[in-house]
Amino acid sequence: MASSKSRLYEICAAKHWQPPAFECCEDCPGDEKLYAFKVTIEVQLEGSTTILECHGAPQSKKKMAAQHAAEGALWYLMHLGIITGHN
């Protein structure tokens, strides 16, 4: 099964959208280092463009933080009806 991040890239390519942009936007100081990512997608529907930004919850590993942000974006796209659970 593909990761959420890979799936998001595949969906953007299939819909001829720009690839999603992932950015590490938070490096939380403290005893345990935590990272949070933001993913930005330009959703193009019926001649208009909507910028979708999803922030993931802080995680102990950068890879997990990026996956969490991608999961949020996929959830949002599903609830907008842009994709189905099987895309």
C-alpha positions in Angstrom: 0.0 0.0 0.0 1.4 3.4 -1.0 2.1 6.0 1.7 -0.2 9.0 2.1 2.5 11.3 0.7 3.0 9.1 -2.4 -0.8 8.8 -2.9 -1.1 12.6 -2.8 1.7 13.0 -5.4 -0.1 10.4 -7.6 -3.5 12.2 -7.3 -2.0 15.5 -8.2 -0.3 14.0 -11.2 -3.4 12.2 -12.4 -5.4 15.5 -12.1 -2.7 17.5 -13.8 -2.2 19.7 -10.7 1.1 21.0 -9.5 2.9 18.5 -7.2 2.1 19.1 -3.5 4.7 21.2 -1.6 5.8 20.0 1.8 7.4 22.3 4.3 8.7 21.7 7.7 7.1 24.6 9.5 7.8 23.8 13.1 10.7 22.4 14.9 9.5 22.4 18.5 12.3 22.8 21.1 12.2 20.8 24.3 13.4 17.5 25.7 11.9 15.6 22.7 12.5 17.1 19.3 9.2 17.4 17.4 8.5 18.3 13.8 5.3 19.5 12.1 4.8 19.8 8.3 2.5 21.8 6.1 1.4 20.6 2.7 0.1 23.0 0.1 -1.8 21.9 -3.0 -3.2 24.0 -5.8 -6.6 22.4 -6.5 -7.9 23.3 -9.9 -11.6 22.7 -10.5 -13.8 24.1 -13.2 -11.5 26.9 -14.2 -10.7 28.1 -10.7 -7.8 27.4 -8.4 -8.1 26.9 -4.7 -5.0 26.7 -2.4 -5.3 24.0 0.1 -3.0 24.0 3.1 -3.0 21.2 5.6 -0.9 21.2 8.8 0.0 17.9 10.4 0.4 17.4 14.2 3.9 17.5 15.6 5.7 14.1 15.4 9.0 12.8 16.6 10.2 12.0 13.1 10.2 14.3 10.0 8.9 11.5 7.8 6.0 10.8 10.1 5.2 14.5 10.3 5.0 14.8 6.5 2.8 11.7 6.3 0.4 13.2 8.8 0.1 16.4 6.8 -0.5 14.3 3.7 -3.2 12.3 5.5 -5.0 15.5 6.4 -4.9 16.7 2.8 -6.3 13.4 1.5 -9.0 13.5 4.1 -10.0 17.0 3.0 -10.0 16.1 -0.7 -12.2 13.1 0.0 -14.7 15.2 2.0 -14.9 17.8 -0.7 -15.8 14.9 -3.1 -12.7 15.6 -5.3 -11.4 12.0 -4.7 -12.9 8.8 -3.3 -11.4 6.4 -0.8 -10.3 4.3 -3.8 -8.5 6.9 -5.9 
